[in-house]
Amino acid sequence: MPAARECLLDAAYTALTRRAWADIRMVDIAAAAGVSRQTLYNEFGSKEGLARALVRRETDNYLAGVERALTRRPTAGPGGDAAGRVVAAAAWTIRTARTNPLVRAALTGCWSDRLPAPPRPGPAELVGRFCDRAVAALEPDWPKGELPALDTACETAARLTLSCVVAPAGPSDRAGPEAMSRLVRGAFVRVRGG
């Protein structure tokens, strides 16, 4: 039942934005999704199974956004097209982490008592997936003799991005979105040697 599954995941996410995970009841999620509690248990097996599926969906959606950002071709600027695409993926990461508590927890490893128990993927795995997607998206346009620099540039950008998620900029902080863009672009260009 793909439609019921998505409705249940949507209902669980909505409930999580209003209450702590420990306070959320399966019967309430089923009712909000318009299905029976048995359908919920048939689909996920348990509340822990629902939590795992919810975190997986949210992190998969986050990574799909990273891929979309990396495959768009922004206007070339300082650092070239590749740096602009990585900056777009970094900006997506920061925006998503600000608005989605499950993605923020998965990226930082900081799971509050309001969230379900921390399943996989963890921060290191998500940084690795960000890097893998960046390398795969940029490799066709990258000079073949400089592929090791691409790995380093992508990992540097991913780790700088993660630092902005862990220590977000305040409203008057000089490390706001424009500064984050300059940091990621600058590091990407320096690692490449451009």
ZAPA-300213 format. One record per atom (N, C-alpha, C): residue in three letters; residue number from 1; chain; x, y, z. Coordinates in Angstrom, 1 decimal, decimal comma, always signed. Each point is the difference from the previous one (the first is absolute). Layout:
REM residues N
code pos unit px py pz
ala NUM A X Y Z
...
//
This chain:
REM residues 194
code pos unit px py pz
met 1 A +0,8 -1,2 +0,0
met 1 A -0,8 +1,2 +0,0
met 1 A +0,9 +1,3 +0,0
pro 2 A +0,5 +0,3 -1,1
pro 2 A +0,9 +1,2 +0,0
pro 2 A -0,7 +1,3 +0,4
ala 3 A -1,3 +0,2 -0,4
ala 3 A -0,7 +1,2 +0,4
ala 3 A -0,2 +0,0 +1,5
ala 4 A -0,4 -1,1 +0,6
ala 4 A -0,1 +0,0 +1,5
ala 4 A +1,3 +0,2 +0,7
arg 5 A +1,0 -0,6 -0,6
arg 5 A +1,4 +0,2 +0,7
arg 5 A +0,4 +1,5 +0,0
glu 6 A -0,2 +0,7 -1,1
glu 6 A +0,4 +1,4 +0,0
glu 6 A -0,9 +0,8 +0,9
cys 7 A -1,3 -0,3 +0,0
cys 7 A -0,9 +0,7 +0,9
cys 7 A +0,4 -0,2 +1,5
leu 8 A +0,3 -1,2 +0,3
leu 8 A +0,5 -0,3 +1,4
leu 8 A +1,3 +0,7 +0,3
leu 9 A +0,9 +0,0 -0,9
leu 9 A +1,3 +0,7 +0,3
leu 9 A -0,3 +1,5 +0,1
asp 10 A -0,9 +0,6 -0,8
asp 10 A -0,3 +1,4 +0,1
asp 10 A -0,7 +0,3 +1,3
ala 11 A -0,9 -0,9 +0,4
ala 11 A -0,7 +0,2 +1,3
ala 11 A +1,0 -0,1 +1,2
ala 12 A +1,0 -0,9 -0,1
ala 12 A +1,0 -0,2 +1,1
ala 12 A +0,9 +1,3 +0,0
tyr 13 A +0,4 +0,5 -1,1
tyr 13 A +0,8 +1,2 -0,1
tyr 13 A -0,7 +1,2 +0,6
thr 14 A -1,3 +0,2 -0,4
thr 14 A -0,8 +1,1 +0,5
thr 14 A -0,2 -0,2 +1,6
ala 15 A -0,2 -1,2 +0,4
ala 15 A -0,1 -0,2 +1,5
ala 15 A +1,3 +0,4 +0,7
leu 16 A +1,1 -0,4 -0,6
leu 16 A +1,3 +0,3 +0,6
leu 16 A +0,3 +1,5 +0,1
thr 17 A -0,6 +0,8 -0,9
thr 17 A +0,2 +1,5 +0,0
thr 17 A -0,8 +0,6 +1,2
arg 18 A -0,9 -0,8 +0,5
arg 18 A -0,9 +0,5 +1,1
arg 18 A +0,3 -0,6 +1,4
arg 19 A +0,5 -1,2 +0,0
arg 19 A +0,2 -0,7 +1,3
arg 19 A +1,3 -0,8 -0,1
ala 20 A +0,4 -0,3 +1,2
ala 20 A +1,2 -0,9 +0,1
ala 20 A -0,3 -1,4 -0,5
trp 21 A +0,9 -0,7 -0,6
trp 21 A -0,2 -1,3 -0,5
trp 21 A -0,6 -1,0 +1,0
ala 22 A +0,5 +0,1 +1,3
ala 22 A -0,5 -0,9 +1,0
ala 22 A -1,5 +0,3 +0,3
asp 23 A -0,5 +1,1 -0,3
asp 23 A -1,4 +0,4 +0,3
asp 23 A -0,9 -0,3 -1,2
ile 24 A +0,5 -0,4 -1,1
ile 24 A -0,8 -0,3 -1,2
ile 24 A -0,5 -1,4 +0,1
arg 25 A -1,3 -0,2 -0,3
arg 25 A -0,6 -1,3 +0,1
arg 25 A -0,3 -0,5 -1,4
met 26 A +0,2 -1,3 -0,2
met 26 A -0,2 -0,6 -1,3
met 26 A -1,4 +0,2 -0,5
val 27 A -1,0 -0,1 +0,9
val 27 A -1,4 +0,1 -0,3
val 27 A -0,3 +1,4 -0,6
asp 28 A +0,7 +1,0 +0,6
asp 28 A -0,2 +1,4 -0,5
asp 28 A +0,6 +0,2 -1,4
ile 29 A +1,1 -0,6 -0,3
ile 29 A +0,6 +0,0 -1,3
ile 29 A -0,9 -0,6 -1,0
ala 30 A -0,5 -1,2 +0,3
ala 30 A -0,9 -0,7 -0,9
ala 30 A -1,2 +0,8 -0,3
ala 31 A -0,6 +0,6 +1,1
ala 31 A -1,2 +0,8 -0,2
ala 31 A +0,3 +1,3 -0,9
ala 32 A +1,1 +0,6 +0,2
ala 32 A +0,4 +1,2 -0,8
ala 32 A +0,2 -0,4 -1,4
ala 33 A +0,5 -1,2 -0,3
ala 33 A +0,2 -0,5 -1,3
ala 33 A -1,2 -0,5 -0,7
gly 34 A -1,1 -0,2 +0,8
gly 34 A -1,2 -0,6 -0,5
gly 34 A +0,0 -1,5 -0,3
val 35 A +0,8 -0,7 +0,8
val 35 A +0,1 -1,4 -0,2
val 35 A -0,1 -0,7 +1,4
ser 36 A -0,2 -1,3 +0,0
ser 36 A -0,1 -0,7 +1,3
ser 36 A +1,3 -0,2 +0,6
arg 37 A +0,0 -0,2 +1,3
arg 37 A +1,2 -0,2 +0,7
arg 37 A +0,7 -1,3 -0,5
gln 38 A -0,8 -1,0 -0,4
gln 38 A +0,5 -1,2 -0,5
gln 38 A +0,8 +0,2 -1,3
thr 39 A -0,5 +0,9 -0,8
thr 39 A +0,7 +0,4 -1,2
thr 39 A +1,4 +0,6 +0,3
leu 40 A +0,0 +0,8 +1,0
leu 40 A +1,3 +0,6 +0,5
leu 40 A +1,0 -1,1 +0,4
tyr 41 A -0,5 -0,9 +0,8
tyr 41 A +0,9 -1,0 +0,5
tyr 41 A +0,4 -1,0 -1,1
asn 42 A -0,9 -0,2 -0,9
asn 42 A +0,3 -0,9 -1,2
asn 42 A +1,1 +0,7 -0,8
glu 43 A +0,0 +1,3 -0,1
glu 43 A +0,9 +0,7 -0,9
glu 43 A +1,4 +0,1 +0,7
phe 44 A +0,0 +0,3 +1,3
phe 44 A +1,3 +0,3 +0,7
phe 44 A +0,4 -1,0 +1,1
gly 45 A -0,9 -0,8 +0,4
gly 45 A +0,3 -1,0 +1,1
gly 45 A -0,1 +0,5 +1,4
ser 46 A +0,5 +1,2 +0,2
ser 46 A +0,1 +0,6 +1,4
ser 46 A +0,3 +1,5 -0,1
lys 47 A -0,1 +0,6 +1,1
lys 47 A +0,3 +1,5 +0,0
lys 47 A +1,5 +0,2 -0,4
glu 48 A +0,9 -0,9 +0,4
glu 48 A +1,4 +0,1 -0,4
glu 48 A +0,1 -0,1 -1,5
gly 49 A -0,7 -1,0 -0,6
gly 49 A +0,0 -0,1 -1,4
gly 49 A -0,5 +1,2 -0,7
leu 50 A -1,0 +0,6 +0,5
leu 50 A -0,5 +1,3 -0,5
leu 50 A +1,1 +1,1 +0,1
ala 51 A +0,6 +0,1 +1,1
ala 51 A +1,1 +1,0 +0,2
ala 51 A +1,1 -0,2 -1,0
arg 52 A +0,4 -1,3 -0,2
arg 52 A +1,1 -0,3 -0,9
arg 52 A -0,4 +0,5 -1,4
ala 53 A -1,2 -0,4 -0,4
ala 53 A -0,5 +0,4 -1,4
ala 53 A -0,1 +1,5 -0,1
leu 54 A -0,5 +0,7 +1,0
leu 54 A -0,1 +1,4 +0,0
leu 54 A +1,4 +0,7 -0,2
val 55 A +0,9 -0,4 +0,8
val 55 A +1,4 +0,6 -0,1
val 55 A +0,6 -0,3 -1,4
arg 56 A -0,2 -1,2 -0,4
arg 56 A +0,5 -0,4 -1,4
arg 56 A -0,6 +0,8 -1,1
arg 57 A -1,3 +0,2 +0,1
arg 57 A -0,7 +0,9 -1,0
arg 57 A +0,6 +1,4 +0,0
glu 58 A +0,1 +0,6 +1,2
glu 58 A +0,4 +1,4 +0,1
glu 58 A +1,5 +0,1 -0,4
thr 59 A +0,8 -0,9 +0,3
thr 59 A +1,4 +0,1 -0,5
thr 59 A +0,1 -0,3 -1,4
asp 60 A -0,8 -0,9 -0,6
asp 60 A +0,0 -0,3 -1,4
asp 60 A -0,4 +1,3 -0,8
asn 61 A -1,1 +0,6 +0,6
asn 61 A -0,4 +1,3 -0,7
asn 61 A +1,0 +1,1 +0,1
tyr 62 A +0,7 +0,0 +1,1
tyr 62 A +1,1 +1,0 +0,1
tyr 62 A +1,1 -0,3 -1,0
leu 63 A +0,4 -1,3 -0,2
leu 63 A +1,0 -0,3 -0,9
leu 63 A -0,4 +0,2 -1,5
ala 64 A -1,3 -0,2 -0,2
ala 64 A -0,5 +0,3 -1,4
ala 64 A +0,1 +1,5 -0,3
gly 65 A -0,2 +0,8 +1,0
gly 65 A +0,2 +1,4 -0,2
gly 65 A +1,4 +0,4 -0,2
val 66 A +0,9 -0,7 +0,7
val 66 A +1,5 +0,2 -0,3
val 66 A +0,3 -0,3 -1,5
glu 67 A -0,6 -1,1 -0,4
glu 67 A +0,3 -0,4 -1,5
glu 67 A -0,6 +1,0 -0,9
arg 68 A -1,2 +0,5 +0,3
arg 68 A -0,6 +1,0 -0,9
arg 68 A +0,9 +1,3 -0,1
ala 69 A +0,4 +0,4 +1,2
ala 69 A +0,9 +1,2 +0,0
ala 69 A +1,3 -0,2 -0,7
leu 70 A +0,5 -1,2 +0,0
leu 70 A +1,3 -0,3 -0,6
leu 70 A -0,1 -0,2 -1,5
thr 71 A -1,2 -0,3 -0,5
thr 71 A -0,2 -0,2 -1,4
thr 71 A -0,5 +1,2 -0,8
arg 72 A -0,4 +1,0 +0,8
arg 72 A -0,3 +1,3 -0,7
arg 72 A +1,2 +0,7 -0,4
arg 73 A +0,0 +0,7 -1,0
arg 73 A +1,1 +0,7 -0,5
arg 73 A -0,1 +1,5 +0,2
pro 74 A +0,5 +0,6 +1,1
pro 74 A -0,1 +1,4 +0,2
pro 74 A +0,9 +0,8 -0,9
thr 75 A -0,2 +1,3 -0,1
thr 75 A +0,9 +0,8 -0,7
thr 75 A +1,4 -0,1 +0,6
ala 76 A +0,9 -0,2 -0,9
ala 76 A +1,4 +0,0 +0,5
ala 76 A +0,4 +1,3 +0,7
gly 77 A +0,7 -0,1 +1,1
gly 77 A +0,5 +1,2 +0,7
gly 77 A +1,3 -0,4 +0,5
pro 78 A +0,5 +0,8 +1,0
pro 78 A +1,3 -0,3 +0,6
pro 78 A +0,0 -1,5 +0,5
gly 79 A +0,9 -0,7 -0,5
gly 79 A +0,1 -1,4 +0,4
gly 79 A -0,7 -0,9 -1,0
gly 80 A -0,6 +0,5 -1,0
gly 80 A -0,6 -0,8 -1,1
gly 80 A -1,3 -0,7 +0,4
asp 81 A -0,5 -0,7 -1,0
asp 81 A -1,3 -0,7 +0,1
asp 81 A +0,0 -1,0 +1,1
ala 82 A +1,1 -0,8 +0,2
ala 82 A +0,0 -1,1 +1,0
ala 82 A -0,1 +0,6 +1,4
ala 83 A +0,7 +1,1 +0,3
ala 83 A -0,1 +0,6 +1,3
ala 83 A -1,4 +0,5 +0,2
gly 84 A -0,6 +0,6 -1,0
gly 84 A -1,4 +0,5 +0,2
gly 84 A -1,0 -1,1 +0,3
arg 85 A +0,2 -1,2 -0,6
arg 85 A -0,9 -1,1 +0,2
arg 85 A +0,2 -0,6 +1,4
val 86 A +1,2 +0,0 +0,5
val 86 A +0,3 -0,4 +1,4
val 86 A -0,6 +1,0 +1,0
val 87 A +0,1 +1,3 -0,3
val 87 A -0,5 +1,0 +0,8
val 87 A -1,5 -0,2 +0,1
ala 88 A -0,7 -0,3 -1,1
ala 88 A -1,4 -0,2 +0,0
ala 88 A -0,4 -1,2 +0,8
ala 89 A +0,8 -1,1 +0,0
ala 89 A -0,3 -1,1 +0,8
ala 89 A +0,2 +0,3 +1,5
ala 90 A +1,0 +0,8 +0,3
ala 90 A +0,3 +0,5 +1,4
ala 90 A -1,2 +0,8 +0,5
ala 91 A -0,5 +0,9 -0,8
ala 91 A -1,1 +0,9 +0,4
ala 91 A -1,2 -0,9 +0,2
trp 92 A -0,3 -1,0 -0,9
trp 92 A -1,1 -0,9 +0,2
trp 92 A +0,1 -0,7 +1,4
thr 93 A +1,2 -0,5 +0,3
thr 93 A +0,3 -0,7 +1,2
thr 93 A -0,4 +0,9 +1,2
ile 94 A +0,5 +1,2 +0,0
ile 94 A -0,2 +0,9 +1,1
ile 94 A -1,5 +0,3 +0,2
arg 95 A -0,7 +0,3 -1,1
arg 95 A -1,4 +0,3 +0,0
arg 95 A -0,8 -1,2 +0,5
thr 96 A +0,3 -1,1 -0,4
thr 96 A -0,7 -1,2 +0,4
thr 96 A +0,2 -0,3 +1,5
ala 97 A +1,3 +0,1 +0,4
ala 97 A +0,3 -0,2 +1,4
ala 97 A -0,8 +1,0 +0,9
arg 98 A -0,2 +1,2 -0,4
arg 98 A -0,7 +1,0 +0,8
arg 98 A -1,5 -0,4 +0,1
thr 99 A -0,5 -0,6 -1,0
thr 99 A -1,5 -0,2 +0,0
thr 99 A -0,4 -1,4 +0,3
asn 100 A +0,9 -1,0 +0,0
asn 100 A -0,4 -1,4 +0,2
asn 100 A +0,9 -0,5 +1,2
pro 101 A -0,7 -0,3 +1,1
pro 101 A +0,8 -0,4 +1,2
pro 101 A +0,6 -1,4 -0,2
leu 102 A -0,6 -0,8 -0,8
leu 102 A +0,6 -1,4 -0,2
leu 102 A +1,2 +0,1 -0,9
val 103 A +0,0 +0,8 -1,0
val 103 A +1,2 +0,2 -0,8
val 103 A +1,1 +0,7 +0,9
arg 104 A -0,3 +1,0 +0,7
arg 104 A +1,0 +0,6 +0,9
arg 104 A +0,6 -1,0 +0,9
ala 105 A -0,8 -0,8 +0,7
ala 105 A +0,5 -1,0 +0,9
ala 105 A +0,9 -1,0 -0,7
ala 106 A -0,5 -0,5 -1,2
ala 106 A +0,8 -0,9 -0,7
ala 106 A +1,4 +0,6 -0,4
leu 107 A +0,0 +1,2 -0,4
leu 107 A +1,3 +0,7 -0,4
leu 107 A +0,9 +0,3 +1,1
thr 108 A -0,6 +0,3 +1,2
thr 108 A +0,9 +0,4 +1,1
thr 108 A +0,2 -1,2 +1,0
gly 109 A -0,9 -1,0 +0,0
gly 109 A +0,1 -1,0 +1,0
gly 109 A -0,6 +0,4 +1,3
cys 110 A -0,6 +1,1 +0,1
cys 110 A -0,7 +0,5 +1,2
cys 110 A -1,4 -0,3 +0,0
trp 111 A -0,4 -1,0 +0,6
trp 111 A -1,4 -0,5 +0,1
trp 111 A -0,6 +0,4 +1,3
ser 112 A -1,0 +0,9 +0,0
ser 112 A -0,6 +0,5 +1,3
ser 112 A -1,0 -1,1 +0,4
asp 113 A -0,5 +0,2 +1,2
asp 113 A -1,0 -1,0 +0,5
asp 113 A -1,3 +0,2 -0,6
arg 114 A -0,2 +1,1 -0,8
arg 114 A -1,2 +0,2 -0,8
arg 114 A -0,1 -0,9 -1,3
leu 115 A +1,2 -0,5 -0,4
leu 115 A +0,1 -0,8 -1,2
leu 115 A +0,0 -1,5 +0,2
pro 116 A -0,3 -0,8 -1,0
pro 116 A +0,2 -1,4 +0,2
pro 116 A +1,5 -0,4 +0,2
ala 117 A +0,2 -1,1 +0,5
ala 117 A +1,4 -0,5 +0,2
ala 117 A +0,8 +0,1 -1,3
pro 118 A +1,3 +0,3 +0,1
pro 118 A +0,8 +0,3 -1,2
pro 118 A +0,3 -1,3 -0,8
pro 119 A -0,7 -0,2 -1,1
pro 119 A +0,4 -1,0 -0,9
pro 119 A +1,1 +0,4 -1,0
arg 120 A +0,3 -0,8 -0,9
arg 120 A +0,9 +0,4 -1,1
arg 120 A -0,7 +0,7 -1,0
pro 121 A +0,6 +0,9 -0,8
pro 121 A +1,4 +0,2 -0,1
pro 121 A +0,4 +1,1 +1,0
gly 122 A +1,3 -0,1 +0,4
gly 122 A +0,5 +1,0 +0,9
gly 122 A +0,8 +1,1 -0,7
pro 123 A +0,5 +1,0 +0,7
pro 123 A +0,7 +1,1 -0,6
pro 123 A +1,1 -0,4 -1,0
ala 124 A +0,9 -0,9 +0,4
ala 124 A +1,1 -0,4 -0,9
ala 124 A -0,6 -0,6 -1,3
glu 125 A -1,0 -0,8 +0,1
glu 125 A -0,6 -0,6 -1,2
glu 125 A -0,6 +1,0 -0,9
leu 126 A -0,7 +1,0 +0,6
leu 126 A -0,7 +1,0 -0,8
leu 126 A +1,1 +0,9 -0,7
val 127 A +1,1 +0,4 +0,7
val 127 A +1,0 +0,7 -0,6
val 127 A +0,6 -0,7 -1,2
gly 128 A +0,2 -1,3 +0,2
gly 128 A +0,5 -0,9 -1,0
gly 128 A -0,9 +0,0 -1,2
arg 129 A -1,3 -0,1 +0,2
arg 129 A -0,9 +0,0 -1,1
arg 129 A -0,1 +1,3 -0,7
phe 130 A +0,1 +1,1 +0,7
phe 130 A +0,1 +1,3 -0,6
phe 130 A +1,3 +0,1 -0,9
cys 131 A +1,1 -0,5 +0,5
cys 131 A +1,2 +0,0 -0,8
cys 131 A -0,1 -0,9 -1,2
asp 132 A -0,5 -1,2 +0,1
asp 132 A -0,2 -0,9 -1,1
asp 132 A -0,8 +0,6 -1,1
arg 133 A -1,1 +0,7 +0,4
arg 133 A -0,9 +0,6 -1,0
arg 133 A +0,7 +1,1 -0,7
ala 134 A +0,7 +0,8 +0,8
ala 134 A +0,7 +1,2 -0,6
ala 134 A +1,1 -0,5 -1,0
val 135 A +0,8 -1,0 +0,4
val 135 A +1,0 -0,5 -0,9
val 135 A -0,7 -0,6 -1,3
ala 136 A -1,1 -0,8 +0,2
ala 136 A -0,6 -0,6 -1,2
ala 136 A -0,6 +1,1 -0,9
ala 137 A -0,5 +1,1 +0,6
ala 137 A -0,6 +1,0 -0,9
ala 137 A +1,0 +0,9 -0,7
leu 138 A +1,2 +0,2 +0,7
leu 138 A +1,0 +0,9 -0,6
leu 138 A +1,1 -0,7 -0,8
glu 139 A +0,2 -1,2 +0,2
glu 139 A +1,0 -0,8 -0,7
glu 139 A +0,0 +0,2 -1,5
pro 140 A -1,1 -0,1 -0,7
pro 140 A +0,0 +0,1 -1,4
pro 140 A +0,6 +1,3 -0,5
asp 141 A -0,1 +1,1 +0,7
asp 141 A +0,5 +1,3 -0,4
asp 141 A +1,4 +0,3 +0,6
trp 142 A +0,5 -0,9 +0,8
trp 142 A +1,2 +0,3 +0,7
trp 142 A +1,2 -0,5 -0,8
pro 143 A +1,1 +0,7 +0,0
pro 143 A +1,2 -0,5 -0,7
pro 143 A +0,5 -1,3 +0,6
lys 144 A +0,1 -1,0 -0,9
lys 144 A +0,3 -1,4 +0,4
lys 144 A +1,3 -0,1 +0,9
gly 145 A +1,0 +0,8 -0,3
gly 145 A +1,2 +0,0 +0,8
gly 145 A -0,2 +0,6 +1,4
glu 146 A -1,1 +0,6 +0,3
glu 146 A -0,2 +0,6 +1,3
glu 146 A -1,1 -0,6 +0,8
leu 147 A -0,3 -1,3 -0,3
leu 147 A -1,1 -0,7 +0,8
leu 147 A +0,3 -0,1 +1,5
pro 148 A +1,2 -0,2 +0,4
pro 148 A +0,2 +0,0 +1,5
pro 148 A -0,3 +1,3 +0,6
ala 149 A +0,2 +1,1 -0,7
ala 149 A -0,3 +1,3 +0,5
ala 149 A -1,5 +0,2 +0,1
leu 150 A -0,8 -0,7 -0,8
leu 150 A -1,4 +0,1 +0,0
leu 150 A -0,6 -0,7 +1,3
asp 151 A +0,6 -1,1 +0,3
asp 151 A -0,4 -0,7 +1,3
asp 151 A +0,2 +0,9 +1,2
thr 152 A +1,2 +0,6 +0,0
thr 152 A +0,4 +0,9 +1,1
thr 152 A -0,9 +1,2 +0,1
ala 153 A -0,2 +0,6 -1,2
ala 153 A -0,9 +1,2 +0,0
ala 153 A -1,4 -0,3 +0,4
cys 154 A -0,5 -1,1 -0,4
cys 154 A -1,4 -0,4 +0,4
cys 154 A -0,1 -0,3 +1,5
glu 155 A +1,0 -0,7 +0,5
glu 155 A +0,0 -0,3 +1,5
glu 155 A +0,2 +1,3 +0,8
thr 156 A +0,9 +0,9 -0,5
thr 156 A +0,1 +1,3 +0,7
thr 156 A -1,3 +0,8 +0,0
ala 157 A -0,6 +0,0 -1,1
ala 157 A -1,3 +0,8 -0,1
ala 157 A -1,1 -0,7 +0,9
ala 158 A +0,0 -1,3 +0,1
ala 158 A -1,0 -0,7 +0,8
ala 158 A +0,2 +0,3 +1,5
arg 159 A +1,3 +0,0 +0,4
arg 159 A +0,3 +0,2 +1,4
arg 159 A -0,2 +1,4 +0,4
leu 160 A +0,3 +1,0 -0,9
leu 160 A -0,3 +1,4 +0,3
leu 160 A -1,5 +0,2 +0,1
thr 161 A -0,7 -0,7 -0,8
thr 161 A -1,5 +0,1 +0,0
thr 161 A -0,5 -0,5 +1,4
leu 162 A +0,5 -1,2 +0,3
leu 162 A -0,4 -0,6 +1,3
leu 162 A +0,3 +0,9 +1,2
ser 163 A +1,1 +0,7 -0,1
ser 163 A +0,4 +0,9 +1,1
ser 163 A -1,0 +1,2 +0,1
cys 164 A -0,6 +0,4 -1,1
cys 164 A -1,0 +1,0 +0,0
cys 164 A -1,3 -0,5 +0,5
val 165 A -0,3 -1,3 -0,1
val 165 A -1,2 -0,6 +0,6
val 165 A +0,2 -0,1 +1,5
val 166 A +1,2 -0,5 +0,4
val 166 A +0,2 -0,2 +1,4
val 166 A +0,0 +1,4 +0,8
ala 167 A +0,7 +1,0 -0,6
ala 167 A +0,1 +1,3 +0,6
ala 167 A -0,7 +1,0 -0,9
pro 168 A -1,3 +0,1 -0,1
pro 168 A -0,7 +0,8 -0,9
pro 168 A +0,3 +1,5 +0,3
ala 169 A +0,0 +0,8 -1,1
ala 169 A +0,2 +1,4 +0,2
ala 169 A -1,2 +0,7 +0,6
gly 170 A +0,3 +1,0 +0,8
gly 170 A -1,1 +0,8 +0,6
gly 170 A -0,4 +1,1 -1,0
pro 171 A -1,1 +0,7 +0,3
pro 171 A -0,5 +1,0 -1,0
pro 171 A +1,1 +1,1 -0,3
ser 172 A +0,8 +0,4 +0,9
ser 172 A +1,0 +1,0 -0,3
ser 172 A +1,4 -0,6 -0,1
asp 173 A +0,1 -1,3 -0,1
asp 173 A +1,3 -0,7 -0,1
asp 173 A +0,6 +0,2 -1,4
arg 174 A +1,3 +0,2 +0,0
arg 174 A +0,7 +0,2 -1,3
arg 174 A +0,1 -1,4 -0,8
ala 175 A -0,4 -1,1 +0,7
ala 175 A +0,0 -1,3 -0,7
ala 175 A -1,4 -0,3 -0,5
gly 176 A -0,8 +0,9 -0,5
gly 176 A -1,3 -0,2 -0,5
gly 176 A +0,1 -0,8 -1,3
pro 177 A -1,1 -0,1 -0,8
pro 177 A +0,0 -0,7 -1,2
pro 177 A +1,0 +0,4 -1,0
glu 178 A +0,2 +1,3 -0,2
glu 178 A +1,0 +0,6 -0,9
glu 178 A +1,4 -0,4 +0,4
ala 179 A +0,3 +0,1 +1,3
ala 179 A +1,3 -0,4 +0,4
ala 179 A +0,2 -1,5 -0,1
met 180 A -1,0 -0,8 +0,2
met 180 A +0,1 -1,5 -0,2
met 180 A +0,3 -0,3 -1,4
ser 181 A -0,7 +0,7 -0,9
ser 181 A +0,3 -0,2 -1,4
ser 181 A +1,4 +0,4 -0,4
arg 182 A +0,5 +1,1 +0,5
arg 182 A +1,4 +0,4 -0,2
arg 182 A +1,0 -1,1 +0,5
leu 183 A -0,3 -0,5 +1,2
leu 183 A +0,9 -1,0 +0,6
leu 183 A +0,1 -1,2 -0,8
val 184 A -1,2 -0,6 -0,4
val 184 A +0,0 -1,2 -0,7
val 184 A +0,6 +0,2 -1,4
arg 185 A -0,4 +1,1 -0,7
arg 185 A +0,5 +0,3 -1,3
arg 185 A +1,6 +0,1 +0,1
gly 186 A +0,4 +0,8 +0,9
gly 186 A +1,5 +0,3 +0,2
gly 186 A +0,7 -1,3 +0,3
ala 187 A -0,5 -0,8 +0,9
ala 187 A +0,7 -1,3 +0,3
ala 187 A +0,1 -0,9 -1,2
phe 188 A -1,2 +0,0 -0,7
phe 188 A -0,1 -0,9 -1,2
phe 188 A +1,1 +0,5 -1,1
val 189 A +0,0 +1,3 -0,2
val 189 A +1,0 +0,5 -1,0
val 189 A +1,4 -0,2 +0,4
arg 190 A +0,3 +0,2 +1,3
arg 190 A +1,4 -0,1 +0,5
arg 190 A +0,5 -1,5 -0,1
val 191 A -0,9 -0,9 +0,4
val 191 A +0,4 -1,4 -0,1
val 191 A +0,2 -0,4 -1,4
arg 192 A -0,8 +0,5 -0,9
arg 192 A +0,2 -0,3 -1,4
arg 192 A +1,3 +0,6 -0,6
gly 193 A +0,4 +1,1 +0,6
gly 193 A +1,2 +0,7 -0,4
gly 193 A -0,4 +1,1 -1,0
gly 194 A -1,3 +0,4 +0,0
gly 194 A -0,4 +1,0 -1,0
gly 194 A +0,0 +1,4 +0,5
//
